[in-house]
Amino acid sequence: MKEIGVGIIGLGIVGSGVYETLMQHSEEIARRTGVKLAVRKVADLDESRSRTLGVPDGVFTKNAKDIINNSSVDIVVELIGGYSPAGEYIVDSLNNHKHVVTANKALLAKQGAELAELASKNNVDLYFEASVAGGIPIIKALREGLAGNNINYIYGIVNGTCNYILTRMTYEKMGFERALKEAQKKGFAEANPTLDIEGDDSAHKLMILASIAFNTRIDLSDIHVEGITKLTHEDVEYADDLGYVIKLLAIAKRTGNEIEVRVHPTLVPKSSLLAYVRDEFNALLVDGDIVGTTMYYGKGAGKLAAASAIVSDIIDVGKNIQFGSPLRVKPFAHANNCKIKNIEEIRSLYYIRFTVLDTPGVLGHISSVLGKHGISIASVIQKAQHHGKHVPVVMMTHEALERDIRNALTEIDTLNSIKEKSALIRIA
């Protein structure tokens, strides 16, 4: 059985998990798959990580070039993340006819199409299962398991940090700031959580998912992004009363030749499977025209979850090497040229929370403006009466055009009876 040489760049949390998995399970992997994997080189700037893992003398290096230029390495595993030098390492590896496995979602979201083209030009593989939803095999499902389907939509909870925070806000009655601090204390949020809580991490993942699902090129700039920082405990309680939970969803929908790609807080009905996804877990609903709706659930991040996905990619690439079939499944097909729908063109149900002066006629004024813009009210909630004071009023709308909703709220927010900018959340 021919050995497949593996080189790992980066021995951080994920890289160490990949190394340990390959060391502990290599024999079982060979028995199950017929692929014999051998770690030829590992690179990291911190030599103490190598010593902690017990990497043999001669295998460790501080120079990634020792892996990229090593003739005994067939697969380069990039796990340092970020744009640079990770991007240069991947480009050099592909140009050196090395197959590449990476978990680098930010880099893929920025230049995935170019890297895929470079891999194709050099007749080598580029795999990236761990870039989205950690240990959940969603990339493989879209590229292979559902290849016979036209994908209608993807609804995904793909950021464990935000889901953990929203879980605490929903079930522990915490405010956003307190829930964030708890997430940081337990290691579910970074010291600087901006990428997560502002929705950008989810957007990176959605770009990858939607590009594969709809076989079309999607840029980050195409994706409408809203985070969870403006959500209040008040919104969470109203959602609960109305039969919903709030989730940060990554949504990709196709109608004809048009695609919606958006990330934002969403009211999810309690009857939905996504409503039951709590804490740091991820889940995705994928609907295909043949298979119908399927669900994928599991740990979206973490040392071993990511390692599982990366090792699976290494095995797949190893099989391709054995049978001389690189590019058996291309990273991105980009065969279609679908139109990306602007957020103002989508239609949705809406939750709107107004902070109004509790005086006669205020609701009538609001309803009049909404009606002028073609927006129909489904229900109204005002929990308390405080005459002459500002109080929250929640309205649920029937389906409406986003542009109309925005124009109506712009007009409503100028009324003297409105204390602050109205809160808007879309409904799944």
C-alpha positions in Angstrom: 0.0 0.0 0.0 1.5 3.3 -1.1 2.0 5.9 1.6 0.5 9.4 1.0 2.8 12.1 2.4 1.1 14.8 4.5 2.6 18.1 5.6 0.8 20.3 8.2 1.4 24.1 8.4 0.2 25.3 11.8 0.1 23.4 15.1 -2.4 25.5 16.9 -5.7 24.1 18.3 -6.9 22.7 15.1 -3.5 21.7 13.7 -2.6 19.8 16.9 -6.0 18.0 16.6 -5.2 16.9 13.1 -1.8 15.7 14.0 -3.1 13.7 17.0 -5.9 12.2 14.9 -3.5 11.1 12.2 -1.1 9.6 14.7 -3.8 7.8 16.6 -6.0 6.6 13.8 -3.7 6.1 10.8 -3.9 2.3 11.0 -7.7 2.3 11.3 -7.9 4.8 8.4 -5.8 2.5 6.3 -8.0 -0.5 7.1 -11.2 1.3 6.4 -10.2 3.2 3.3 -7.1 1.7 1.9 -5.3 5.0 2.3 -2.0 4.9 4.2 -1.3 8.4 5.5 2.2 9.5 6.8 3.0 12.8 8.3 6.2 13.9 6.7 6.6 17.4 8.0 4.9 19.8 10.4 5.6 23.5 10.6 5.0 26.1 13.3 6.8 29.2 14.6 6.4 27.9 18.2 8.7 24.8 18.7 7.1 24.1 22.1 3.9 23.0 20.4 5.9 20.3 18.6 7.5 19.1 21.8 4.1 19.0 23.5 2.8 16.8 20.7 5.9 14.6 20.7 6.7 15.3 17.0 9.8 13.2 16.1 13.1 14.9 15.3 13.5 15.7 11.7 9.7 16.1 11.2 9.3 19.6 12.8 10.4 22.8 11.0 9.8 26.5 11.5 9.8 27.1 7.8 6.6 26.3 5.8 8.7 26.2 2.7 10.3 23.0 3.9 6.8 21.4 3.5 5.8 23.1 0.2 9.1 22.2 -1.5 9.4 18.7 0.0 9.1 16.0 -2.7 7.8 13.4 -0.2 4.8 15.6 0.7 1.8 15.0 -1.5 -0.9 16.9 0.6 -0.3 20.3 2.2 -2.7 21.1 5.1 -2.9 24.8 5.8 -4.1 25.6 9.3 -2.7 29.0 10.2 -5.7 30.9 8.9 -5.9 34.5 7.7 -5.0 36.0 4.4 -1.3 36.2 4.6 1.0 34.3 4.6 -1.6 31.5 4.4 -2.7 32.6 0.9 0.9 32.6 -0.4 1.5 29.2 1.1 -1.6 27.8 -0.7 -0.7 29.4 -4.0 2.9 28.1 -3.8 1.7 24.6 -2.9 -0.8 24.5 -5.8 1.9 25.8 -8.2 4.2 23.2 -6.9 1.6 20.5 -7.8 0.7 19.8 -4.2 -2.8 19.0 -3.2 -4.2 21.4 -0.5 -6.6 20.9 2.4 -7.5 24.0 4.4 -10.1 25.3 6.9 -9.5 28.9 5.9 -13.0 30.3 5.3 -11.9 34.0 5.2 -9.4 33.3 2.5 -11.8 31.1 0.5 -14.5 33.7 0.8 -12.1 36.3 -0.6 -10.3 34.4 -3.3 -11.8 30.9 -3.4 -12.6 31.1 -7.1 -9.1 32.0 -8.0 -7.6 29.3 -5.9 -9.9 26.7 -7.4 -8.9 27.9 -10.9 -5.2 27.5 -9.9 -5.8 24.0 -8.5 -7.5 23.1 -11.8 -4.7 24.5 -13.9 -2.2 22.4 -11.9 -4.4 19.3 -11.9 -4.5 19.1 -8.1 -7.2 19.1 -5.4 -8.3 21.9 -3.1 -10.5 20.6 -0.3 -12.0 22.7 2.5 -14.7 20.8 4.5 -13.8 22.3 7.8 -14.2 25.9 6.5 -18.0 25.7 7.2 -19.8 24.2 10.3 -16.8 22.4 11.8 -17.4 18.7 12.0 -20.6 18.7 9.9 -19.9 17.3 6.5 -22.0 19.9 4.7 -19.5 20.6 1.8 -19.3 17.0 0.9 -23.1 16.7 1.1 -23.6 19.6 -1.3 -20.8 18.6 -3.7 -21.6 14.9 -3.8 -24.5 13.7 -1.7 -26.9 16.1 -3.2 -25.3 16.5 -6.7 -28.5 15.1 -8.4 -30.6 17.9 -6.9 -31.2 21.5 -7.8 -30.9 23.2 -4.4 -33.9 25.5 -3.5 -32.6 27.0 -0.3 -30.2 26.7 2.7 -31.1 28.0 6.1 -28.1 27.7 8.4 -27.0 28.4 12.0 -23.3 28.5 11.2 -21.8 30.5 14.0 -21.5 28.9 17.4 -20.6 32.1 19.2 -23.8 33.8 18.2 -26.0 30.8 18.8 -24.5 30.4 22.3 -25.3 34.1 23.1 -28.8 33.8 21.8 -29.4 30.6 23.7 -28.4 32.4 26.9 -30.6 35.4 26.1 -33.6 33.1 25.4 -33.4 30.6 28.2 -31.5 32.3 30.9 -33.1 35.8 30.4 -29.7 37.4 29.9 -29.0 40.7 28.2 -26.6 40.7 25.2 -23.6 42.0 27.0 -23.8 39.6 29.9 -24.4 36.6 27.5 -21.3 37.7 25.4 -19.1 37.8 28.6 -20.2 34.3 29.6 -19.5 33.1 26.0 -16.0 34.6 26.3 -15.4 33.1 29.8 -16.3 29.6 28.5 -14.2 29.9 25.4 -17.1 30.1 22.9 -16.3 33.7 21.9 -13.0 35.4 21.1 -11.6 38.3 23.1 -12.5 40.4 20.1 -15.7 38.8 18.9 -16.5 41.4 16.2 -16.3 39.0 13.2 -18.8 36.6 14.9 -21.3 39.0 16.5 -21.5 41.4 13.5 -22.3 38.4 11.2 -19.2 38.5 9.0 -18.0 35.0 9.9 -21.4 33.7 8.9 -21.2 35.6 5.7 -17.9 34.0 4.8 -19.4 30.6 5.3 -22.6 31.5 3.4 -20.5 32.6 0.4 -18.8 29.2 0.2 -22.1 27.3 0.7 -24.1 29.3 -1.8 -21.4 29.2 -4.5 -21.4 25.4 -4.3 -25.1 25.0 -3.9 -26.1 27.2 -6.9 -23.0 26.6 -9.1 -22.5 30.4 -9.5 -19.9 32.9 -8.4 -20.9 34.8 -5.3 -18.8 37.6 -3.8 -18.9 38.7 -0.2 -20.2 42.1 -1.3 -23.3 40.3 -2.7 -24.3 39.2 0.8 -26.5 41.4 3.1 -25.1 41.2 6.6 -26.6 42.1 10.0 -25.2 41.0 13.3 -26.9 40.4 16.7 -25.5 43.4 18.6 -28.7 45.4 18.4 -31.0 42.6 19.7 -32.5 43.3 23.1 -33.9 40.9 25.7 -37.2 42.7 25.0 -37.1 41.4 21.4 -36.3 37.9 22.7 -39.3 37.9 25.1 -41.7 39.2 22.4 -40.5 36.5 20.0 -41.2 33.9 22.7 -44.7 35.2 23.3 -45.4 35.1 19.6 -44.2 31.5 19.2 -40.7 32.1 17.8 -37.0 32.0 18.8 -34.4 34.4 17.4 -31.5 32.9 15.5 -28.7 34.4 13.4 -29.4 32.7 10.1 -27.3 32.4 7.0 -29.9 32.2 4.2 -29.4 31.3 0.5 -32.5 31.0 -1.6 -33.0 30.4 -5.3 -36.1 31.4 -7.3 -35.7 30.8 -11.0 -32.4 32.6 -12.0 -32.3 34.8 -8.9 -30.5 34.2 -5.7 -30.9 35.7 -2.2 -27.9 35.6 0.0 -28.3 37.2 3.5 -27.2 36.9 7.1 -29.3 38.5 9.8 -31.3 37.8 13.0 -34.4 35.9 12.1 -37.6 34.9 14.0 -37.8 31.1 13.6 -41.0 29.3 14.5 -40.8 27.0 17.5 -42.1 24.2 15.3 -38.9 24.4 13.2 -36.0 22.0 13.9 -33.6 25.0 13.8 -35.4 26.4 16.9 -34.1 23.5 19.0 -30.4 24.1 18.1 -28.8 25.5 21.2 -25.5 26.7 22.6 -22.4 26.4 20.4 -24.0 23.8 18.0 -24.6 24.5 14.3 -27.3 23.2 12.0 -28.3 23.6 8.4 -31.6 22.9 6.6 -31.0 22.2 2.9 -33.9 21.7 0.4 -33.4 20.0 -2.9 -35.9 19.5 -5.6 -35.5 15.7 -5.6 -34.7 14.8 -2.0 -36.8 17.5 -0.2 -35.6 19.0 3.0 -32.6 17.5 4.8 -30.9 18.6 8.1 -27.3 18.6 9.2 -26.4 19.1 12.9 -23.3 19.0 15.0 -20.5 20.9 16.6 -19.6 23.9 14.4 -16.1 24.5 15.9 -13.5 23.0 18.2 -10.3 21.1 18.0 -11.6 17.6 17.3 -14.7 18.6 15.3 -12.5 20.5 12.8 -9.9 17.8 12.9 -12.5 15.2 11.9 -13.5 17.3 8.8 -9.9 18.0 7.8 -8.8 14.3 8.1 -11.8 13.3 6.0 -10.6 15.7 3.3 -7.1 14.3 3.5 -8.5 10.8 3.1 -10.6 11.9 0.0 -7.5 13.5 -1.6 -5.5 10.4 -0.8 -8.0 8.2 -2.6 -7.9 10.6 -5.6 -4.1 10.3 -5.6 -4.2 6.5 -5.4 -6.6 6.2 -8.4 -5.1 9.1 -10.4 -8.3 11.1 -10.3 -7.5 14.6 -9.0 -10.4 17.1 -9.5 -12.8 14.2 -9.3 -15.2 16.8 -7.8 -14.2 20.4 -8.5 -14.1 22.9 -5.6 -16.5 25.4 -7.3 -18.3 24.6 -10.6 -19.5 28.2 -11.3 -21.4 26.9 -14.4 -24.4 29.2 -13.8 -24.7 32.9 -14.0 -27.5 33.7 -11.6 -28.6 37.2 -10.7 -28.0 38.2 -7.0 -31.1 39.8 -5.6 -30.6 43.0 -3.7 -31.9 42.9 -0.1 -34.5 45.6 -1.0 -36.1 43.2 -3.5 -36.8 40.3 -1.2 -40.2 39.6 0.2 -40.7 38.5 3.8 -42.8 38.6 6.9 -41.6 41.1 9.4 -41.5 41.8 13.2 -41.3 45.5 14.0 -40.9 47.0 17.4 -41.8 50.7 17.8 -41.1 52.8 20.9 -44.0 55.2 20.9 -45.6 57.9 23.0 -48.7 56.2 24.6 -51.3 58.7 23.5 -54.5 58.3 21.4 -54.0 58.2 17.6 -50.4 57.0 17.5 -51.2 53.5 16.3 -53.5 55.0 13.7 -50.7 57.2 12.4 -48.3 54.2 12.2 -50.9 52.0 10.5 -51.7 54.8 8.0 -48.1 55.0 6.9 -47.7 51.3 6.6 -50.9 51.1 4.6 -49.7 53.9 2.3 -46.7 51.7 1.5 -48.7 48.6 0.8 -47.9 46.8 4.1 -50.6 44.8 5.8 -50.6 44.3 9.6 -51.1 40.8 10.9 -51.1 41.5 14.6 -50.3 44.1 17.2 -49.0 43.7 20.8 -48.9 46.4 23.5 -48.3 44.8 26.8 -48.8 47.8 29.1 -50.6 51.1 29.1 -48.6 54.1 30.4 -50.5 57.2 29.2 -48.1 60.0 28.2 -45.0 57.8 28.4 -43.0 56.0 25.7 -43.9 52.3 25.5 -43.0 49.4 23.1 -45.5 48.3 20.5 -44.9 45.2 18.4 -46.4 44.7 15.0 -46.2 41.5 12.8 -46.8 42.1 9.1 -48.0 40.0 6.3 -45.5 39.3 3.5 -44.1 42.6 2.2 -41.4 43.9 -0.1 -38.3 45.0 1.9 -38.0 48.3 0.0 -41.6 49.2 1.1 -40.8 48.3 4.7 -37.7 50.4 4.7 -39.4 53.4 3.2 -42.3 53.1 5.6 -40.0 52.9 8.7 -38.0 55.9 7.5 -41.2 57.9 7.4 -42.5 56.5 10.7 -39.3 57.2 12.6 -39.6 60.9 11.9 -42.9 61.1 13.7 -42.8 63.2 17.0 -44.5 60.3 18.8 -41.6 57.9 18.0 -38.8 58.0 20.6 -36.1 55.9 18.9 -35.4 54.1 15.6 -37.7 51.1 15.1 -36.4 47.6 15.4 -36.9 45.3 12.5 -36.4 41.5 12.4 -37.4 39.3 9.4 -39.4 36.1 10.0 -38.4 32.7 8.5 
